[in-house]
Amino acid sequence: MKRNWKKSRQFIPHPDGQQRWDRAYQYLLQWSQEMKSIQTTNPDNSCRWAQEVDHENSCVRQGVHKESS
């Protein structure tokens, strides 16, 4: 017997929802300011904080340890 499923979504407001959203937004702003200050004070280390890092010229090996000689 094949069932026909019906999906529905409903938003339910929470009393502390606005406060939680505001707090998350403040954390995001604080984090972005910290990243800007790290990049300006130490530009050589800024690639560490990049969202995407290019590994095009990286060395690729077969395993973790070097082969025994």
Phi, psi and omega in degrees: 000124181268131181262144173259113181266143178239125180260141175215148178237148180215129177274130179242115180291140176251148182300325183259013183299315181295319178295319179295319178296316179299318180296317179296320179295319178296320176297320179295317177296317179297316180297318180293324177294321178295320180294321178296318181291325177294318182291326181281326181279329182221080184295336179291332182267358186291334180293338178295331183264002181293148181290319179236135181242135181277124179246029186298318183259023181283154178278129180250131180237162182284329183216186181281317184260150176292155178293145178284146181262000000 
